[in-house]
Amino acid sequence: MTRFPLTTEGVAAFCAKVYKYDDSRLQSTAGEAAADPRAFLASRFELLVEQLEFIRGLDAAFMQIFGWGLATALLGRMPISYRPVVDILKEGQKNAYAMITSQLRGHCSGTSITVEGRLAFLFGFGTRSSAQSLSLT
């Protein structure tokens, strides 16, 4: 399985590949994300030790919400972006945080799934110069 760099470009390349899947394969992929989001991220993205340790340390309930959100975004073929969020941390500050904001609308009709809205997961770790976020919009 191809692992993508956890960068803006790497996440875009991941989406470009996955969103070409047929519905059945995409549903299977989304199911993997919902079932074990930690393993899903680790198997599809090149994570630094610091990033992997941070994700392993996140609360199980938070990761379950993240996994369901990621699965929803995948099923709806929503844009997923990844970007640094250095403005959240003060210079030199070390911090770790996780935050979810969401506003989603979904509709299923027969075999058609429509998802609209915005879902943002902010994972902050490291120092101000290395803080990062994953946003599903």
TIVO-2410 file (N, C-alpha, C; in nm, 3 decimals):
# residues 137
REC num residu      c1      c2      c3 atome chaine
REC   1      M   0.084  -0.118   0.000     N      A
REC   1      M   0.000   0.000   0.000    CA      A
REC   1      M   0.089   0.125   0.000     C      A
REC   2      T   0.056   0.218  -0.086     N      A
REC   2      T   0.132   0.342  -0.095    CA      A
REC   2      T   0.109   0.427   0.029     C      A
REC   3      R   0.218   0.477   0.087     N      A
REC   3      R   0.207   0.571   0.200    CA      A
REC   3      R   0.245   0.708   0.147     C      A
REC   4      F   0.164   0.805   0.181     N      A
REC   4      F   0.183   0.942   0.134    CA      A
REC   4      F   0.248   1.024   0.243     C      A
REC   5      P   0.326   1.126   0.205     N      A
REC   5      P   0.381   1.215   0.307    CA      A
REC   5      P   0.267   1.293   0.374     C      A
REC   6      L   0.279   1.316   0.504     N      A
REC   6      L   0.177   1.393   0.574    CA      A
REC   6      L   0.209   1.541   0.555     C      A
REC   7      T   0.176   1.587   0.435     N      A
REC   7      T   0.195   1.726   0.394    CA      A
REC   7      T   0.070   1.769   0.320     C      A
REC   8      T   0.059   1.896   0.290     N      A
REC   8      T  -0.054   1.946   0.211    CA      A
REC   8      T  -0.064   1.869   0.081     C      A
REC   9      E   0.050   1.852   0.014     N      A
REC   9      E   0.052   1.785  -0.115    CA      A
REC   9      E   0.024   1.635  -0.101     C      A
REC  10      G   0.076   1.574   0.006     N      A
REC  10      G   0.055   1.432   0.028    CA      A
REC  10      G  -0.090   1.398   0.054     C      A
REC  11      V  -0.158   1.481   0.133     N      A
REC  11      V  -0.300   1.457   0.161    CA      A
REC  11      V  -0.381   1.478   0.033     C      A
REC  12      A  -0.345   1.578  -0.047     N      A
REC  12      A  -0.414   1.600  -0.175    CA      A
REC  12      A  -0.395   1.480  -0.267     C      A
REC  13      A  -0.274   1.424  -0.271     N      A
REC  13      A  -0.247   1.307  -0.356    CA      A
REC  13      A  -0.325   1.186  -0.306     C      A
REC  14      F  -0.333   1.170  -0.174     N      A
REC  14      F  -0.413   1.062  -0.116    CA      A
REC  14      F  -0.559   1.073  -0.161     C      A
REC  15      C  -0.615   1.192  -0.148     N      A
REC  15      C  -0.755   1.214  -0.189    CA      A
REC  15      C  -0.774   1.187  -0.337     C      A
REC  16      A  -0.682   1.235  -0.420     N      A
REC  16      A  -0.692   1.214  -0.564    CA      A
REC  16      A  -0.697   1.065  -0.596     C      A
REC  17      K  -0.617   0.986  -0.526     N      A
REC  17      K  -0.616   0.842  -0.550    CA      A
REC  17      K  -0.744   0.777  -0.498     C      A
REC  18      V  -0.778   0.803  -0.374     N      A
REC  18      V  -0.892   0.735  -0.310    CA      A
REC  18      V  -1.024   0.773  -0.376     C      A
REC  19      Y  -1.038   0.897  -0.418     N      A
REC  19      Y  -1.165   0.940  -0.476    CA      A
REC  19      Y  -1.188   0.888  -0.618     C      A
REC  20      K  -1.088   0.816  -0.672     N      A
REC  20      K  -1.106   0.745  -0.799    CA      A
REC  20      K  -1.161   0.604  -0.777     C      A
REC  21      Y  -1.164   0.559  -0.651     N      A
REC  21      Y  -1.215   0.425  -0.622    CA      A
REC  21      Y  -1.362   0.415  -0.659     C      A
REC  22      D  -1.407   0.295  -0.694     N      A
REC  22      D  -1.550   0.273  -0.712    CA      A
REC  22      D  -1.616   0.279  -0.573     C      A
REC  23      D  -1.748   0.286  -0.571     N      A
REC  23      D  -1.820   0.305  -0.445    CA      A
REC  23      D  -1.792   0.193  -0.345     C      A
REC  24      S  -1.785   0.071  -0.391     N      A
REC  24      S  -1.762  -0.042  -0.301    CA      A
REC  24      S  -1.626  -0.033  -0.232     C      A
REC  25      R  -1.523  -0.004  -0.309     N      A
REC  25      R  -1.389   0.007  -0.251    CA      A
REC  25      R  -1.379   0.129  -0.160     C      A
REC  26      L  -1.444   0.238  -0.197     N      A
REC  26      L  -1.443   0.357  -0.113    CA      A
REC  26      L  -1.515   0.329   0.019     C      A
REC  27      Q  -1.625   0.255   0.014     N      A
REC  27      Q  -1.696   0.220   0.137    CA      A
REC  27      Q  -1.609   0.133   0.227     C      A
REC  28      S  -1.535   0.043   0.170     N      A
REC  28      S  -1.444  -0.041   0.247    CA      A
REC  28      S  -1.334   0.043   0.312     C      A
REC  29      T  -1.278   0.137   0.235     N      A
REC  29      T  -1.173   0.225   0.287    CA      A
REC  29      T  -1.228   0.311   0.400     C      A
REC  30      A  -1.347   0.366   0.381     N      A
REC  30      A  -1.409   0.448   0.486    CA      A
REC  30      A  -1.436   0.364   0.611     C      A
REC  31      G  -1.475   0.240   0.592     N      A
REC  31      G  -1.496   0.151   0.706    CA      A
REC  31      G  -1.370   0.129   0.786     C      A
REC  32      E  -1.257   0.118   0.717     N      A
REC  32      E  -1.128   0.103   0.786    CA      A
REC  32      E  -1.096   0.228   0.867     C      A
REC  33      A  -1.125   0.345   0.810     N      A
REC  33      A  -1.099   0.471   0.881    CA      A
REC  33      A  -1.185   0.481   1.006     C      A
REC  34      A  -1.311   0.440   0.997     N      A
REC  34      A  -1.402   0.446   1.112    CA      A
REC  34      A  -1.363   0.345   1.219     C      A
REC  35      A  -1.322   0.226   1.178     N      A
REC  35      A  -1.293   0.118   1.272    CA      A
REC  35      A  -1.166   0.143   1.353     C      A
REC  36      D  -1.062   0.193   1.290     N      A
REC  36      D  -0.934   0.215   1.359    CA      A
REC  36      D  -0.860   0.330   1.294     C      A
REC  37      P  -0.897   0.454   1.328     N      A
REC  37      P  -0.835   0.569   1.261    CA      A
REC  37      P  -0.684   0.580   1.283     C      A
REC  38      R  -0.634   0.534   1.398     N      A
REC  38      R  -0.489   0.539   1.422    CA      A
REC  38      R  -0.417   0.451   1.319     C      A
REC  39      A  -0.463   0.327   1.305     N      A
REC  39      A  -0.401   0.234   1.209    CA      A
REC  39      A  -0.419   0.285   1.067     C      A
REC  40      F  -0.536   0.343   1.038     N      A
REC  40      F  -0.563   0.397   0.905    CA      A
REC  40      F  -0.461   0.504   0.870     C      A
REC  41      L  -0.439   0.599   0.959     N      A
REC  41      L  -0.342   0.706   0.932    CA      A
REC  41      L  -0.200   0.651   0.919     C      A
REC  42      A  -0.163   0.561   1.010     N      A
REC  42      A  -0.027   0.506   1.009    CA      A
REC  42      A   0.001   0.422   0.885     C      A
REC  43      S  -0.102   0.357   0.830     N      A
REC  43      S  -0.081   0.273   0.713    CA      A
REC  43      S  -0.085   0.350   0.582     C      A
REC  44      R  -0.135   0.472   0.585     N      A
REC  44      R  -0.150   0.549   0.461    CA      A
REC  44      R  -0.063   0.673   0.452     C      A
REC  45      F  -0.007   0.714   0.566     N      A
REC  45      F   0.076   0.835   0.568    CA      A
REC  45      F   0.208   0.808   0.638     C      A
REC  46      E   0.312   0.874   0.590     N      A
REC  46      E   0.443   0.866   0.652    CA      A
REC  46      E   0.441   0.959   0.773     C      A
REC  47      L   0.438   0.901   0.892     N      A
REC  47      L   0.430   0.979   1.015    CA      A
REC  47      L   0.564   0.982   1.085     C      A
REC  48      L   0.598   1.097   1.137     N      A
REC  48      L   0.716   1.109   1.222    CA      A
REC  48      L   0.686   1.041   1.354     C      A
REC  49      V   0.788   1.000   1.427     N      A
REC  49      V   0.769   0.936   1.556    CA      A
REC  49      V   0.687   1.028   1.647     C      A
REC  50      E   0.716   1.157   1.647     N      A
REC  50      E   0.643   1.254   1.729    CA      A
REC  50      E   0.494   1.255   1.693     C      A
REC  51      Q   0.463   1.249   1.565     N      A
REC  51      Q   0.324   1.250   1.521    CA      A
REC  51      Q   0.253   1.121   1.562     C      A
REC  52      L   0.319   1.008   1.544     N      A
REC  52      L   0.261   0.879   1.580    CA      A
REC  52      L   0.237   0.871   1.730     C      A
REC  53      E   0.332   0.915   1.810     N      A
REC  53      E   0.316   0.914   1.955    CA      A
REC  53      E   0.201   1.004   1.997     C      A
REC  54      F   0.188   1.119   1.934     N      A
REC  54      F   0.079   1.211   1.966    CA      A
REC  54      F  -0.056   1.146   1.936     C      A
REC  55      I  -0.070   1.088   1.817     N      A
REC  55      I  -0.196   1.025   1.778    CA      A
REC  55      I  -0.229   0.907   1.870     C      A
REC  56      R  -0.127   0.830   1.907     N      A
REC  56      R  -0.149   0.718   1.999    CA      A
REC  56      R  -0.199   0.767   2.135     C      A
REC  57      G  -0.158   0.886   2.174     N      A
REC  57      G  -0.195   0.939   2.305    CA      A
REC  57      G  -0.331   1.006   2.312     C      A
REC  58      L  -0.397   1.024   2.198     N      A
REC  58      L  -0.527   1.090   2.198    CA      A
REC  58      L  -0.634   0.998   2.258     C      A
REC  59      D  -0.729   1.059   2.325     N      A
REC  59      D  -0.839   0.990   2.389    CA      A
REC  59      D  -0.913   0.900   2.289     C      A
REC  60      A  -0.952   0.782   2.335     N      A
REC  60      A  -1.020   0.687   2.247    CA      A
REC  60      A  -1.151   0.743   2.192     C      A
REC  61      A  -1.226   0.815   2.274     N      A
REC  61      A  -1.353   0.872   2.227    CA      A
REC  61      A  -1.328   0.977   2.119     C      A
REC  62      F  -1.224   1.059   2.136     N      A
REC  62      F  -1.190   1.158   2.034    CA      A
REC  62      F  -1.154   1.088   1.903     C      A
REC  63      M  -1.073   0.983   1.912     N      A
REC  63      M  -1.032   0.913   1.790    CA      A
REC  63      M  -1.151   0.845   1.724     C      A
REC  64      Q  -1.249   0.799   1.803     N      A
REC  64      Q  -1.368   0.739   1.743    CA      A
REC  64      Q  -1.445   0.845   1.664     C      A
REC  65      I  -1.460   0.963   1.722     N      A
REC  65      I  -1.528   1.072   1.651    CA      A
REC  65      I  -1.449   1.110   1.526     C      A
REC  66      F  -1.318   1.117   1.538     N      A
REC  66      F  -1.233   1.149   1.423    CA      A
REC  66      F  -1.251   1.044   1.313     C      A
REC  67      G  -1.249   0.916   1.351     N      A
REC  67      G  -1.264   0.809   1.253    CA      A
REC  67      G  -1.397   0.816   1.180     C      A
REC  68      W  -1.504   0.842   1.254     N      A
REC  68      W  -1.635   0.854   1.190    CA      A
REC  68      W  -1.640   0.976   1.098     C      A
REC  69      G  -1.579   1.086   1.144     N      A
REC  69      G  -1.576   1.206   1.061    CA      A
REC  69      G  -1.496   1.184   0.933     C      A
REC  70      L  -1.381   1.119   0.947     N      A
REC  70      L  -1.300   1.090   0.830    CA      A
REC  70      L  -1.375   0.997   0.734     C      A
REC  71      A  -1.442   0.896   0.789     N      A
REC  71      A  -1.520   0.805   0.705    CA      A
REC  71      A  -1.631   0.880   0.632     C      A
REC  72      T  -1.697   0.972   0.701     N      A
REC  72      T  -1.803   1.053   0.640    CA      A
REC  72      T  -1.747   1.135   0.525     C      A
REC  73      A  -1.633   1.198   0.549     N      A
REC  73      A  -1.570   1.279   0.445    CA      A
REC  73      A  -1.532   1.193   0.324     C      A
REC  74      L  -1.477   1.075   0.350     N      A
REC  74      L  -1.439   0.986   0.240    CA      A
REC  74      L  -1.560   0.942   0.161     C      A
REC  75      L  -1.666   0.899   0.230     N      A
REC  75      L  -1.786   0.853   0.161    CA      A
REC  75      L  -1.849   0.963   0.077     C      A
REC  76      G  -1.844   1.088   0.127     N      A
REC  76      G  -1.900   1.201   0.053    CA      A
REC  76      G  -1.802   1.262  -0.045     C      A
REC  77      R  -1.683   1.202  -0.054     N      A
REC  77      R  -1.576   1.253  -0.142    CA      A
REC  77      R  -1.553   1.402  -0.119     C      A
REC  78      M  -1.553   1.438   0.012     N      A
REC  78      M  -1.531   1.577   0.052    CA      A
REC  78      M  -1.383   1.612   0.041     C      A
REC  79      P  -1.352   1.739   0.013     N      A
REC  79      P  -1.211   1.780   0.016    CA      A
REC  79      P  -1.152   1.762   0.156     C      A
REC  80      I  -1.031   1.713   0.161     N      A
REC  80      I  -0.958   1.699   0.287    CA      A
REC  80      I  -0.829   1.778   0.271     C      A
REC  81      S  -0.801   1.865   0.365     N      A
REC  81      S  -0.678   1.944   0.355    CA      A
REC  81      S  -0.596   1.927   0.482     C      A
REC  82      Y  -0.468   1.951   0.468     N      A
REC  82      Y  -0.373   1.943   0.579    CA      A
REC  82      Y  -0.284   2.064   0.569     C      A
REC  83      R  -0.268   2.134   0.679     N      A
REC  83      R  -0.186   2.255   0.675    CA      A
REC  83      R  -0.125   2.284   0.811     C      A
REC  84      P  -0.013   2.355   0.814     N      A
REC  84      P   0.043   2.399   0.942    CA      A
REC  84      P  -0.050   2.500   1.008     C      A
REC  85      V  -0.054   2.498   1.138     N      A
REC  85      V  -0.134   2.596   1.213    CA      A
REC  85      V  -0.045   2.664   1.318     C      A
REC  86      V   0.064   2.719   1.273     N      A
REC  86      V   0.162   2.777   1.364    CA      A
REC  86      V   0.108   2.897   1.441     C      A
REC  87      D   0.003   2.961   1.391     N      A
REC  87      D  -0.050   3.078   1.457    CA      A
REC  87      D  -0.120   3.046   1.589     C      A
REC  88      I  -0.150   2.919   1.615     N      A
REC  88      I  -0.220   2.881   1.737    CA      A
REC  88      I  -0.126   2.880   1.857     C      A
REC  89      L  -0.002   2.845   1.835     N      A
REC  89      L   0.093   2.836   1.946    CA      A
REC  89      L   0.185   2.957   1.950     C      A
REC  90      K   0.224   2.996   2.069     N      A
REC  90      K   0.320   3.105   2.085    CA      A
REC  90      K   0.459   3.054   2.052     C      A
REC  91      E   0.546   3.143   2.014     N      A
REC  91      E   0.683   3.107   1.977    CA      A
REC  91      E   0.748   3.025   2.087     C      A
REC  92      G   0.801   2.908   2.051     N      A
REC  92      G   0.873   2.824   2.144    CA      A
REC  92      G   0.786   2.741   2.237     C      A
REC  93      Q   0.655   2.765   2.238     N      A
REC  93      Q   0.565   2.692   2.327    CA      A
REC  93      Q   0.550   2.549   2.279     C      A
REC  94      K   0.559   2.455   2.372     N      A
REC  94      K   0.531   2.316   2.339    CA      A
REC  94      K   0.392   2.286   2.389     C      A
REC  95      N   0.315   2.223   2.304     N      A
REC  95      N   0.176   2.199   2.340    CA      A
REC  95      N   0.124   2.079   2.263     C      A
REC  96      A   0.019   2.021   2.315     N      A
REC  96      A  -0.052   1.917   2.245    CA      A
REC  96      A  -0.200   1.937   2.271     C      A
REC  97      Y  -0.278   1.937   2.170     N      A
REC  97      Y  -0.421   1.956   2.185    CA      A
REC  97      Y  -0.493   1.890   2.068     C      A
REC  98      A  -0.619   1.866   2.088     N      A
REC  98      A  -0.703   1.813   1.981    CA      A
REC  98      A  -0.838   1.880   1.993     C      A
REC  99      M  -0.892   1.926   1.883     N      A
REC  99      M  -1.017   1.999   1.884    CA      A
REC  99      M  -1.098   1.960   1.760     C      A
REC 100      I  -1.229   1.953   1.777     N      A
REC 100      I  -1.319   1.920   1.666    CA      A
REC 100      I  -1.421   2.032   1.652     C      A
REC 101      T  -1.443   2.078   1.530     N      A
REC 101      T  -1.556   2.166   1.501    CA      A
REC 101      T  -1.627   2.105   1.380     C      A
REC 102      S  -1.759   2.107   1.382     N      A
REC 102      S  -1.829   2.045   1.270    CA      A
REC 102      S  -1.963   2.110   1.242     C      A
REC 103      Q  -2.001   2.101   1.118     N      A
REC 103      Q  -2.133   2.138   1.071    CA      A
REC 103      Q  -2.153   2.057   0.943     C      A
REC 104      L  -2.223   1.946   0.956     N      A
REC 104      L  -2.239   1.855   0.843    CA      A
REC 104      L  -2.387   1.829   0.816     C      A
REC 105      R  -2.416   1.808   0.690     N      A
REC 105      R  -2.549   1.764   0.646    CA      A
REC 105      R  -2.527   1.648   0.551     C      A
REC 106      G  -2.599   1.542   0.573     N      A
REC 106      G  -2.587   1.426   0.485    CA      A
REC 106      G  -2.723   1.381   0.437     C      A
REC 107      H  -2.723   1.321   0.319     N      A
REC 107      H  -2.848   1.271   0.262    CA      A
REC 107      H  -2.816   1.143   0.184     C      A
REC 108      C  -2.894   1.039   0.211     N      A
REC 108      C  -2.880   0.913   0.138    CA      A
REC 108      C  -3.010   0.886   0.064     C      A
REC 109      S  -2.999   0.851  -0.061     N      A
REC 109      S  -3.115   0.815  -0.141    CA      A
REC 109      S  -3.073   0.702  -0.234     C      A
REC 110      G  -3.121   0.584  -0.207     N      A
REC 110      G  -3.081   0.469  -0.288    CA      A
REC 110      G  -2.932   0.445  -0.273     C      A
REC 111      T  -2.859   0.457  -0.381     N      A
REC 111      T  -2.713   0.438  -0.377    CA      A
REC 111      T  -2.638   0.570  -0.378     C      A
REC 112      S  -2.710   0.681  -0.367     N      A
REC 112      S  -2.647   0.813  -0.371    CA      A
REC 112      S  -2.626   0.867  -0.230     C      A
REC 113      I  -2.505   0.912  -0.200     N      A
REC 113      I  -2.473   0.973  -0.072    CA      A
REC 113      I  -2.425   1.115  -0.098     C      A
REC 114      T  -2.486   1.210  -0.030     N      A
REC 114      T  -2.445   1.349  -0.041    CA      A
REC 114      T  -2.408   1.400   0.098     C      A
REC 115      V  -2.289   1.456   0.111     N      A
REC 115      V  -2.245   1.515   0.237    CA      A
REC 115      V  -2.201   1.657   0.208     C      A
REC 116      E  -2.251   1.750   0.287     N      A
REC 116      E  -2.213   1.890   0.272    CA      A
REC 116      E  -2.175   1.945   0.408     C      A
REC 117      G  -2.101   2.051   0.408     N      A
REC 117      G  -2.068   2.118   0.533    CA      A
REC 117      G  -1.919   2.125   0.555     C      A
REC 118      R  -1.883   2.138   0.682     N      A
REC 118      R  -1.743   2.154   0.719    CA      A
REC 118      R  -1.715   2.073   0.844     C      A
REC 119      L  -1.606   2.003   0.843     N      A
REC 119      L  -1.562   1.925   0.958    CA      A
REC 119      L  -1.413   1.950   0.973     C      A
REC 120      A  -1.372   2.007   1.084     N      A
REC 120      A  -1.231   2.039   1.104    CA      A
REC 120      A  -1.180   1.971   1.230     C      A
REC 121      F  -1.070   1.901   1.217     N      A
REC 121      F  -1.001   1.841   1.330    CA      A
REC 121      F  -0.867   1.912   1.341     C      A
REC 122      L  -0.841   1.972   1.453     N      A
REC 122      L  -0.712   2.036   1.474    CA      A
REC 122      L  -0.632   1.949   1.570     C      A
REC 123      F  -0.523   1.895   1.521     N      A
REC 123      F  -0.430   1.821   1.603    CA      A
REC 123      F  -0.308   1.910   1.618     C      A
REC 124      G  -0.285   1.962   1.734     N      A
REC 124      G  -0.166   2.045   1.754    CA      A
REC 124      G  -0.065   1.970   1.837     C      A
REC 125      F   0.055   1.963   1.788     N      A
REC 125      F   0.161   1.898   1.863    CA      A
REC 125      F   0.292   1.960   1.823     C      A
REC 126      G   0.389   1.945   1.909     N      A
REC 126      G   0.521   2.000   1.880    CA      A
REC 126      G   0.530   2.145   1.924     C      A
REC 127      T   0.612   2.219   1.856     N      A
REC 127      T   0.632   2.360   1.889    CA      A
REC 127      T   0.557   2.445   1.788     C      A
REC 128      R   0.559   2.576   1.811     N      A
REC 128      R   0.487   2.667   1.723    CA      A
REC 128      R   0.529   2.647   1.577     C      A
REC 129      S   0.653   2.615   1.555     N      A
REC 129      S   0.700   2.601   1.417    CA      A
REC 129      S   0.658   2.470   1.352     C      A
REC 130      S   0.603   2.377   1.430     N      A
REC 130      S   0.567   2.248   1.370    CA      A
REC 130      S   0.423   2.206   1.395     C      A
REC 131      A   0.340   2.294   1.448     N      A
REC 131      A   0.200   2.258   1.473    CA      A
REC 131      A   0.130   2.232   1.340     C      A
REC 132      Q   0.036   2.139   1.340     N      A
REC 132      Q  -0.028   2.098   1.215    CA      A
REC 132      Q  -0.176   2.071   1.238     C      A
REC 133      S  -0.255   2.073   1.130     N      A
REC 133      S  -0.397   2.040   1.143    CA      A
REC 133      S  -0.444   1.962   1.022     C      A
REC 134      L  -0.551   1.889   1.043     N      A
REC 134      L  -0.618   1.816   0.937    CA      A
REC 134      L  -0.758   1.872   0.929     C      A
REC 135      S  -0.800   1.915   0.812     N      A
REC 135      S  -0.932   1.976   0.797    CA      A
REC 135      S  -1.008   1.907   0.686     C      A
REC 136      L  -1.130   1.869   0.717     N      A
REC 136      L  -1.217   1.806   0.619    CA      A
REC 136      L  -1.325   1.908   0.587     C      A
REC 137      T  -1.318   1.972   0.470     N      A
REC 137      T  -1.414   2.079   0.441    CA      A
REC 137      T  -1.485   2.053   0.310     C      A
***
